[in-house]
């Protein structure tokens, strides 16, 4: 009986990991849940502790599975350790520190849609730094996406840009997007190592950076001691979600999807993040979609679609 149940479970897992498009939708869905968790954590756990505990958990969860890959990849890891630490500090710790802080000042729907700025910044950075030219259709898509992000950041009142009257939380999200864009642009220097090795080393780097942020900006040991006692069950639940789903399971889903369909086709699905984050914010948090959200989302979707079509039209 147990063997049959175990066999059925194994069969379900094998079926799941053979469905690339399901996996590639699950990945941005779990990443979108990071915005929901960050909002649920407000008032339930200190944001700096939230960041530290996320990476403590991710490192511990990865540790039992990563040793063989680490041994095999160590010569390449040691030669690129500075880059790997940079990836963890910028793309994992720095990005999420700003997102978790922004959740105290702005809606999760805003945080989700504003992350559409990341591909815009990556495209711009590729041109400015690496002289990678964009096609006309990409530029048109870029304009639409920028318009959508601006519409959210200014809450449908672009005059706020002139008046420099922008919510601090929305500004933090844009800064987080910039950090993630830098992370994405520098991935060209990533060593050719197993994804488990990459995730573990960068997660350790993210943990070290998170501890530095805690002591530099978050009150240090006093916050740590007080936070352990003051964190609520909801806070611990949010920690459990972010340490497992966005940190590990989403990465596993995306890595498997890339393995099956290739990076070019898989990368399209990352752009679902603003949509999945928005939908989850409405369903789970009960946030309301304002008219400016709907217009901004439409602009972002059109912009991303045009840009992706241009990328796939390249000979």
C-alpha positions as YAML, in Angstrom:
chain: A
units: angstrom
residues:
- id: 1
  name: UNK
  ca: [0.00, 0.00, 0.00]
- id: 2
  name: UNK
  ca: [2.77, 2.42, 0.98]
- id: 3
  name: UNK
  ca: [4.80, 1.41, -2.07]
- id: 4
  name: UNK
  ca: [1.85, 2.15, -4.34]
- id: 5
  name: UNK
  ca: [1.34, 5.52, -2.71]
- id: 6
  name: UNK
  ca: [5.03, 6.28, -3.02]
- id: 7
  name: UNK
  ca: [5.02, 5.17, -6.65]
- id: 8
  name: UNK
  ca: [2.03, 7.40, -7.33]
- id: 9
  name: UNK
  ca: [3.82, 10.35, -5.73]
- id: 10
  name: UNK
  ca: [6.95, 9.70, -7.77]
- id: 11
  name: UNK
  ca: [4.87, 9.46, -10.93]
- id: 12
  name: UNK
  ca: [3.19, 12.80, -10.17]
- id: 13
  name: UNK
  ca: [6.57, 14.47, -9.66]
- id: 14
  name: UNK
  ca: [7.93, 12.99, -12.90]
- id: 15
  name: UNK
  ca: [4.86, 14.25, -14.75]
- id: 16
  name: UNK
  ca: [5.22, 17.71, -13.23]
- id: 17
  name: UNK
  ca: [8.90, 18.13, -14.07]
- id: 18
  name: UNK
  ca: [8.15, 17.12, -17.68]
- id: 19
  name: UNK
  ca: [5.73, 20.07, -18.13]
- id: 20
  name: UNK
  ca: [8.01, 23.04, -18.92]
- id: 21
  name: UNK
  ca: [5.31, 25.64, -19.45]
- id: 22
  name: UNK
  ca: [3.59, 24.78, -16.18]
- id: 23
  name: UNK
  ca: [6.94, 25.07, -14.39]
- id: 24
  name: UNK
  ca: [7.70, 28.38, -16.13]
- id: 25
  name: UNK
  ca: [4.34, 29.78, -14.97]
- id: 26
  name: UNK
  ca: [4.83, 28.50, -11.42]
- id: 27
  name: UNK
  ca: [8.22, 30.25, -11.10]
- id: 28
  name: UNK
  ca: [6.95, 33.86, -11.54]
- id: 29
  name: UNK
  ca: [3.85, 32.94, -9.51]
- id: 30
  name: UNK
  ca: [6.04, 32.01, -6.54]
- id: 31
  name: UNK
  ca: [8.18, 35.11, -7.11]
- id: 32
  name: UNK
  ca: [4.98, 37.17, -7.23]
- id: 33
  name: UNK
  ca: [4.09, 35.67, -3.87]
- id: 34
  name: UNK
  ca: [7.22, 37.32, -2.49]
- id: 35
  name: UNK
  ca: [5.43, 40.68, -2.76]
- id: 36
  name: UNK
  ca: [2.39, 39.30, -0.95]
- id: 37
  name: UNK
  ca: [4.57, 37.84, 1.81]
- id: 38
  name: UNK
  ca: [6.43, 41.14, 2.19]
- id: 39
  name: UNK
  ca: [3.11, 42.93, 2.74]
- id: 40
  name: UNK
  ca: [1.82, 40.29, 5.16]
- id: 41
  name: UNK
  ca: [5.06, 40.64, 7.14]
- id: 42
  name: UNK
  ca: [4.52, 44.36, 7.81]
- id: 43
  name: UNK
  ca: [4.03, 44.78, 11.57]
- id: 44
  name: UNK
  ca: [4.57, 41.05, 12.13]
- id: 45
  name: UNK
  ca: [8.37, 40.89, 11.82]
- id: 46
  name: UNK
  ca: [11.17, 43.41, 11.48]
- id: 47
  name: UNK
  ca: [12.03, 43.79, 7.75]
- id: 48
  name: UNK
  ca: [15.77, 43.30, 8.34]
- id: 49
  name: UNK
  ca: [15.13, 40.13, 10.33]
- id: 50
  name: UNK
  ca: [12.74, 39.00, 7.61]
- id: 51
  name: UNK
  ca: [15.60, 39.29, 5.12]
- id: 52
  name: UNK
  ca: [18.14, 37.53, 7.37]
- id: 53
  name: UNK
  ca: [15.82, 34.64, 8.25]
- id: 54
  name: UNK
  ca: [14.92, 34.15, 4.59]
- id: 55
  name: UNK
  ca: [18.52, 33.46, 3.64]
- id: 56
  name: UNK
  ca: [19.32, 31.46, 6.79]
- id: 57
  name: UNK
  ca: [16.47, 29.14, 5.84]
- id: 58
  name: UNK
  ca: [17.42, 28.98, 2.17]
- id: 59
  name: UNK
  ca: [21.03, 28.08, 2.98]
- id: 60
  name: UNK
  ca: [19.98, 25.36, 5.43]
- id: 61
  name: UNK
  ca: [17.43, 23.89, 3.02]
- id: 62
  name: UNK
  ca: [19.94, 23.78, 0.16]
- id: 63
  name: UNK
  ca: [22.84, 22.39, 2.21]
- id: 64
  name: UNK
  ca: [21.86, 18.68, 2.22]
- id: 65
  name: UNK
  ca: [21.58, 18.61, -1.59]
- id: 66
  name: UNK
  ca: [24.43, 20.81, -2.76]
- id: 67
  name: UNK
  ca: [27.61, 19.07, -1.52]
- id: 68
  name: UNK
  ca: [28.29, 16.89, -4.62]
- id: 69
  name: UNK
  ca: [27.77, 19.85, -6.96]
- id: 70
  name: UNK
  ca: [29.97, 22.08, -4.78]
- id: 71
  name: UNK
  ca: [32.83, 19.58, -4.85]
- id: 72
  name: UNK
  ca: [32.62, 19.27, -8.62]
- id: 73
  name: UNK
  ca: [32.32, 23.02, -9.23]
- id: 74
  name: UNK
  ca: [34.71, 24.32, -6.57]
- id: 75
  name: UNK
  ca: [37.63, 25.18, -8.95]
- id: 76
  name: UNK
  ca: [35.28, 27.39, -10.99]
- id: 77
  name: UNK
  ca: [33.60, 28.78, -7.87]
- id: 78
  name: UNK
  ca: [36.89, 29.79, -6.25]
- id: 79
  name: UNK
  ca: [37.97, 31.56, -9.43]
- id: 80
  name: UNK
  ca: [34.74, 33.58, -9.59]
- id: 81
  name: UNK
  ca: [33.96, 34.03, -5.91]
- id: 82
  name: UNK
  ca: [33.90, 37.84, -6.10]
- id: 83
  name: UNK
  ca: [31.28, 37.79, -8.86]
- id: 84
  name: UNK
  ca: [29.18, 35.22, -6.99]
- id: 85
  name: UNK
  ca: [29.28, 37.33, -3.83]
- id: 86
  name: UNK
  ca: [28.24, 40.38, -5.86]
- id: 87
  name: UNK
  ca: [25.27, 38.46, -7.30]
- id: 88
  name: UNK
  ca: [24.12, 37.47, -3.81]
- id: 89
  name: UNK
  ca: [24.59, 40.93, -2.33]
- id: 90
  name: UNK
  ca: [22.89, 42.84, -5.17]
- id: 91
  name: UNK
  ca: [20.36, 40.53, -6.79]
- id: 92
  name: UNK
  ca: [19.26, 38.66, -3.68]
- id: 93
  name: UNK
  ca: [19.94, 40.67, -0.51]
- id: 94
  name: UNK
  ca: [19.93, 44.27, -1.76]
- id: 95
  name: UNK
  ca: [16.92, 43.81, -4.02]
- id: 96
  name: UNK
  ca: [14.81, 42.13, -1.36]
- id: 97
  name: UNK
  ca: [15.87, 44.54, 1.40]
- id: 98
  name: UNK
  ca: [14.39, 47.39, -0.65]
- id: 99
  name: UNK
  ca: [11.27, 45.40, -1.58]
- id: 100
  name: UNK
  ca: [10.58, 44.45, 2.05]
- id: 101
  name: UNK
  ca: [11.16, 48.05, 3.12]
- id: 102
  name: UNK
  ca: [8.91, 49.37, 0.33]
- id: 103
  name: UNK
  ca: [6.05, 47.17, 1.57]
- id: 104
  name: UNK
  ca: [5.77, 49.49, 4.59]
- id: 105
  name: UNK
  ca: [4.97, 52.46, 2.36]
- id: 106
  name: UNK
  ca: [3.20, 51.28, -0.81]
- id: 107
  name: UNK
  ca: [0.76, 48.64, -2.03]
- id: 108
  name: UNK
  ca: [1.84, 45.18, -3.16]
- id: 109
  name: UNK
  ca: [0.09, 45.84, -6.49]
- id: 110
  name: UNK
  ca: [2.37, 48.85, -7.02]
- id: 111
  name: UNK
  ca: [5.45, 46.81, -6.10]
- id: 112
  name: UNK
  ca: [4.45, 44.12, -8.60]
- id: 113
  name: UNK
  ca: [3.75, 46.39, -11.57]
- id: 114
  name: UNK
  ca: [6.76, 48.63, -10.94]
- id: 115
  name: UNK
  ca: [9.09, 45.66, -11.35]
- id: 116
  name: UNK
  ca: [8.31, 45.84, -15.06]
- id: 117
  name: UNK
  ca: [11.05, 48.50, -14.98]
- id: 118
  name: UNK
  ca: [13.65, 45.73, -14.69]
- id: 119
  name: UNK
  ca: [13.63, 44.61, -18.37]
- id: 120
  name: UNK
  ca: [13.60, 48.29, -19.38]
- id: 121
  name: UNK
  ca: [16.73, 48.93, -17.34]
- id: 122
  name: UNK
  ca: [18.39, 45.76, -18.63]
- id: 123
  name: UNK
  ca: [17.73, 46.74, -22.24]
- id: 124
  name: UNK
  ca: [19.03, 50.25, -21.61]
- id: 125
  name: UNK
  ca: [22.09, 48.94, -19.78]
- id: 126
  name: UNK
  ca: [22.90, 46.51, -22.57]
- id: 127
  name: UNK
  ca: [22.97, 49.40, -25.01]
- id: 128
  name: UNK
  ca: [24.86, 51.88, -22.80]
- id: 129
  name: UNK
  ca: [27.46, 49.48, -21.39]
- id: 130
  name: UNK
  ca: [27.75, 46.66, -23.93]
- id: 131
  name: UNK
  ca: [26.60, 48.51, -27.07]
- id: 132
  name: UNK
  ca: [23.91, 45.94, -27.79]
- id: 133
  name: UNK
  ca: [21.58, 47.73, -30.19]
- id: 134
  name: UNK
  ca: [17.83, 47.49, -29.83]
- id: 135
  name: UNK
  ca: [15.37, 47.07, -32.69]
- id: 136
  name: UNK
  ca: [12.73, 49.70, -33.38]
- id: 137
  name: UNK
  ca: [9.99, 47.42, -32.06]
- id: 138
  name: UNK
  ca: [11.94, 46.95, -28.83]
- id: 139
  name: UNK
  ca: [12.24, 50.71, -28.43]
- id: 140
  name: UNK
  ca: [8.50, 51.12, -28.96]
- id: 141
  name: UNK
  ca: [7.89, 48.42, -26.35]
- id: 142
  name: UNK
  ca: [10.33, 50.19, -24.04]
- id: 143
  name: UNK
  ca: [8.32, 53.42, -24.32]
- id: 144
  name: UNK
  ca: [5.06, 51.63, -23.49]
- id: 145
  name: UNK
  ca: [6.62, 49.89, -20.47]
- id: 146
  name: UNK
  ca: [8.18, 53.10, -19.16]
- id: 147
  name: UNK
  ca: [4.82, 54.84, -19.52]
- id: 148
  name: UNK
  ca: [3.15, 52.07, -17.51]
- id: 149
  name: UNK
  ca: [5.73, 52.19, -14.72]
- id: 150
  name: UNK
  ca: [5.57, 55.99, -14.54]
- id: 151
  name: UNK
  ca: [1.77, 55.78, -14.37]
- id: 152
  name: UNK
  ca: [1.97, 53.52, -11.31]
- id: 153
  name: UNK
  ca: [4.78, 55.41, -9.58]
- id: 154
  name: UNK
  ca: [2.86, 58.69, -9.90]
- id: 155
  name: UNK
  ca: [-0.52, 57.06, -9.15]
- id: 156
  name: UNK
  ca: [-1.83, 58.26, -12.51]
- id: 157
  name: UNK
  ca: [-0.54, 61.82, -12.04]
- id: 158
  name: UNK
  ca: [2.68, 62.24, -14.09]
- id: 159
  name: UNK
  ca: [2.94, 65.85, -12.85]
- id: 160
  name: UNK
  ca: [4.30, 64.34, -9.62]
- id: 161
  name: UNK
  ca: [7.57, 63.66, -11.44]
- id: 162
  name: UNK
  ca: [7.97, 67.37, -12.05]
- id: 163
  name: UNK
  ca: [7.00, 68.15, -8.46]
- id: 164
  name: UNK
  ca: [9.27, 65.35, -7.16]
- id: 165
  name: UNK
  ca: [6.27, 64.12, -5.18]
- id: 166
  name: UNK
  ca: [6.71, 60.34, -5.30]
- id: 167
  name: UNK
  ca: [5.86, 57.85, -2.56]
- id: 168
  name: UNK
  ca: [9.08, 56.71, -0.86]
- id: 169
  name: UNK
  ca: [7.98, 53.08, -1.21]
- id: 170
  name: UNK
  ca: [7.59, 53.41, -4.98]
- id: 171
  name: UNK
  ca: [11.02, 55.03, -5.13]
- id: 172
  name: UNK
  ca: [12.51, 52.10, -3.19]
- id: 173
  name: UNK
  ca: [11.01, 49.65, -5.68]
- id: 174
  name: UNK
  ca: [12.62, 51.51, -8.59]
- id: 175
  name: UNK
  ca: [15.97, 51.43, -6.78]
- id: 176
  name: UNK
  ca: [15.47, 47.69, -6.19]
- id: 177
  name: UNK
  ca: [14.74, 47.26, -9.91]
- id: 178
  name: UNK
  ca: [18.00, 49.05, -10.70]
- id: 179
  name: UNK
  ca: [19.95, 46.68, -8.44]
- id: 180
  name: UNK
  ca: [18.34, 43.66, -10.08]
- id: 181
  name: UNK
  ca: [19.07, 45.07, -13.53]
- id: 182
  name: UNK
  ca: [22.76, 45.41, -12.60]
- id: 183
  name: UNK
  ca: [22.66, 41.82, -11.32]
- id: 184
  name: UNK
  ca: [21.09, 40.66, -14.59]
- id: 185
  name: UNK
  ca: [23.58, 42.53, -16.75]
- id: 186
  name: UNK
  ca: [26.58, 41.09, -14.91]
- id: 187
  name: UNK
  ca: [25.30, 37.50, -15.21]
- id: 188
  name: UNK
  ca: [27.32, 37.29, -18.42]
- id: 189
  name: UNK
  ca: [30.33, 36.84, -16.11]
- id: 190
  name: UNK
  ca: [28.69, 34.02, -14.17]
- id: 191
  name: UNK
  ca: [30.84, 30.85, -14.03]
- id: 192
  name: UNK
  ca: [29.49, 27.78, -15.80]
- id: 193
  name: UNK
  ca: [28.47, 25.83, -12.70]
- id: 194
  name: UNK
  ca: [25.45, 23.76, -11.66]
- id: 195
  name: UNK
  ca: [22.42, 25.84, -10.68]
- id: 196
  name: UNK
  ca: [22.50, 24.30, -7.19]
- id: 197
  name: UNK
  ca: [26.07, 25.47, -6.68]
- id: 198
  name: UNK
  ca: [25.15, 28.91, -7.96]
- id: 199
  name: UNK
  ca: [22.09, 29.16, -5.69]
- id: 200
  name: UNK
  ca: [23.95, 27.98, -2.60]
- id: 201
  name: UNK
  ca: [27.00, 30.25, -2.92]
- id: 202
  name: UNK
  ca: [24.92, 33.30, -3.81]
- id: 203
  name: UNK
  ca: [22.49, 32.52, -0.97]
- id: 204
  name: UNK
  ca: [25.40, 32.40, 1.49]
- id: 205
  name: UNK
  ca: [26.58, 35.75, 0.09]
- id: 206
  name: UNK
  ca: [23.03, 37.10, 0.45]
- id: 207
  name: UNK
  ca: [22.94, 35.93, 4.07]
- id: 208
  name: UNK
  ca: [26.25, 37.68, 4.86]
- id: 209
  name: UNK
  ca: [25.05, 40.86, 3.14]
- id: 210
  name: UNK
  ca: [21.74, 40.67, 5.04]
- id: 211
  name: UNK
  ca: [23.57, 40.48, 8.36]
- id: 212
  name: UNK
  ca: [25.65, 43.50, 7.34]
- id: 213
  name: UNK
  ca: [22.45, 45.41, 6.47]
- id: 214
  name: UNK
  ca: [20.97, 44.45, 9.85]
- id: 215
  name: UNK
  ca: [23.96, 45.82, 11.76]
- id: 216
  name: UNK
  ca: [24.46, 48.87, 9.53]
- id: 217
  name: UNK
  ca: [20.85, 50.02, 9.20]
- id: 218
  name: UNK
  ca: [18.56, 47.80, 11.27]
- id: 219
  name: UNK
  ca: [19.68, 48.10, 14.89]
- id: 220
  name: UNK
  ca: [22.04, 45.13, 15.01]
- id: 221
  name: UNK
  ca: [21.99, 42.67, 17.89]
- id: 222
  name: UNK
  ca: [19.30, 44.55, 19.81]
- id: 223
  name: UNK
  ca: [16.90, 44.16, 16.88]
- id: 224
  name: UNK
  ca: [17.82, 40.49, 16.53]
- id: 225
  name: UNK
  ca: [17.16, 39.68, 20.19]
- id: 226
  name: UNK
  ca: [13.95, 41.70, 20.41]
- id: 227
  name: UNK
  ca: [12.74, 40.50, 17.02]
- id: 228
  name: UNK
  ca: [12.96, 36.84, 17.95]
- id: 229
  name: UNK
  ca: [10.55, 37.45, 20.80]
- id: 230
  name: UNK
  ca: [8.25, 39.86, 18.96]
- id: 231
  name: UNK
  ca: [7.81, 38.04, 15.64]
- id: 232
  name: UNK
  ca: [4.26, 36.72, 15.29]
- id: 233
  name: UNK
  ca: [3.00, 33.48, 13.76]
- id: 234
  name: UNK
  ca: [2.09, 35.40, 10.61]
- id: 235
  name: UNK
  ca: [5.65, 36.72, 10.49]
- id: 236
  name: UNK
  ca: [7.12, 33.23, 10.79]
- id: 237
  name: UNK
  ca: [4.67, 31.99, 8.14]
- id: 238
  name: UNK
  ca: [5.86, 34.71, 5.76]
- id: 239
  name: UNK
  ca: [9.47, 33.71, 6.47]
- id: 240
  name: UNK
  ca: [8.68, 30.05, 5.76]
- id: 241
  name: UNK
  ca: [7.12, 31.00, 2.43]
- id: 242
  name: UNK
  ca: [9.98, 33.21, 1.19]
- id: 243
  name: UNK
  ca: [12.75, 30.85, 2.28]
- id: 244
  name: UNK
  ca: [11.15, 27.95, 0.39]
- id: 245
  name: UNK
  ca: [9.10, 29.11, -2.58]
- id: 246
  name: UNK
  ca: [10.76, 32.23, -4.09]
- id: 247
  name: UNK
  ca: [14.26, 31.22, -2.93]
- id: 248
  name: UNK
  ca: [14.34, 27.55, -3.94]
- id: 249
  name: UNK
  ca: [11.24, 26.05, -5.58]
- id: 250
  name: UNK
  ca: [10.81, 28.92, -8.08]
- id: 251
  name: UNK
  ca: [14.49, 28.63, -9.01]
- id: 252
  name: UNK
  ca: [14.12, 24.87, -9.46]
- id: 253
  name: UNK
  ca: [11.02, 25.32, -11.66]
- id: 254
  name: UNK
  ca: [12.75, 27.94, -13.80]
- id: 255
  name: UNK
  ca: [15.99, 25.96, -14.11]
- id: 256
  name: UNK
  ca: [14.07, 22.86, -15.24]
- id: 257
  name: UNK
  ca: [12.03, 24.93, -17.71]
- id: 258
  name: UNK
  ca: [15.20, 26.40, -19.20]
- id: 259
  name: UNK
  ca: [16.66, 22.91, -19.46]
- id: 260
  name: UNK
  ca: [13.69, 21.73, -21.55]
- id: 261
  name: UNK
  ca: [12.81, 24.71, -23.79]
- id: 262
  name: UNK
  ca: [16.01, 26.79, -23.71]
- id: 263
  name: UNK
  ca: [16.78, 30.19, -22.14]
- id: 264
  name: UNK
  ca: [15.32, 32.35, -24.93]
- id: 265
  name: UNK
  ca: [11.83, 30.89, -24.76]
- id: 266
  name: UNK
  ca: [11.96, 30.53, -20.98]
- id: 267
  name: UNK
  ca: [12.95, 34.16, -20.37]
- id: 268
  name: UNK
  ca: [9.56, 35.32, -21.71]
- id: 269
  name: UNK
  ca: [7.85, 33.87, -18.64]
- id: 270
  name: UNK
  ca: [9.81, 36.06, -16.20]
- id: 271
  name: UNK
  ca: [7.78, 38.96, -17.54]
- id: 272
  name: UNK
  ca: [4.67, 37.38, -16.00]
- id: 273
  name: UNK
  ca: [5.90, 38.57, -12.58]
- id: 274
  name: UNK
  ca: [4.07, 41.94, -12.60]
- id: 275
  name: UNK
  ca: [0.88, 40.11, -13.55]
- id: 276
  name: UNK
  ca: [1.13, 37.24, -11.06]
- id: 277
  name: UNK
  ca: [2.15, 39.62, -8.28]
- id: 278
  name: UNK
  ca: [-0.81, 41.87, -9.01]
- id: 279
  name: UNK
  ca: [-3.32, 39.00, -9.16]
- id: 280
  name: UNK
  ca: [-2.05, 37.50, -5.89]
- id: 281
  name: UNK
  ca: [-2.12, 40.92, -4.20]
- id: 282
  name: UNK
  ca: [-5.79, 41.26, -5.08]
- id: 283
  name: UNK
  ca: [-6.78, 37.68, -4.23]
- id: 284
  name: UNK
  ca: [-4.75, 37.20, -1.04]
- id: 285
  name: UNK
  ca: [-4.41, 40.71, 0.38]
- id: 286
  name: UNK
  ca: [-7.70, 42.07, -0.91]
- id: 287
  name: UNK
  ca: [-6.00, 45.11, -2.42]
- id: 288
  name: UNK
  ca: [-8.09, 47.15, -4.83]
- id: 289
  name: UNK
  ca: [-7.20, 47.75, -8.44]
- id: 290
  name: UNK
  ca: [-7.50, 51.45, -9.16]
- id: 291
  name: UNK
  ca: [-8.09, 52.75, -12.70]
- id: 292
  name: UNK
  ca: [-4.46, 53.86, -12.91]
- id: 293
  name: UNK
  ca: [-3.36, 50.30, -12.10]
- id: 294
  name: UNK
  ca: [-5.42, 48.89, -14.98]
- id: 295
  name: UNK
  ca: [-4.09, 51.41, -17.49]
- id: 296
  name: UNK
  ca: [-0.52, 50.91, -16.29]
- id: 297
  name: UNK
  ca: [-0.86, 47.11, -16.48]
- id: 298
  name: UNK
  ca: [-2.17, 47.36, -20.05]
- id: 299
  name: UNK
  ca: [0.76, 49.59, -21.06]
- id: 300
  name: UNK
  ca: [3.25, 47.23, -19.42]
- id: 301
  name: UNK
  ca: [1.77, 44.13, -21.10]
- id: 302
  name: UNK
  ca: [1.82, 45.82, -24.53]
- id: 303
  name: UNK
  ca: [5.38, 47.01, -23.99]
- id: 304
  name: UNK
  ca: [6.69, 43.64, -22.87]
- id: 305
  name: UNK
  ca: [4.87, 41.84, -25.71]
- id: 306
  name: UNK
  ca: [6.38, 44.15, -28.34]
- id: 307
  name: UNK
  ca: [9.87, 43.82, -26.87]
- id: 308
  name: UNK
  ca: [9.67, 40.03, -26.68]
- id: 309
  name: UNK
  ca: [8.33, 39.83, -30.25]
- id: 310
  name: UNK
  ca: [11.28, 41.92, -31.43]
- id: 311
  name: UNK
  ca: [13.75, 39.65, -29.58]
- id: 312
  name: UNK
  ca: [12.29, 36.54, -31.17]
- id: 313
  name: UNK
  ca: [12.33, 38.12, -34.61]
- id: 314
  name: UNK
  ca: [16.12, 38.43, -34.49]
- id: 315
  name: UNK
  ca: [17.80, 36.28, -37.16]
...
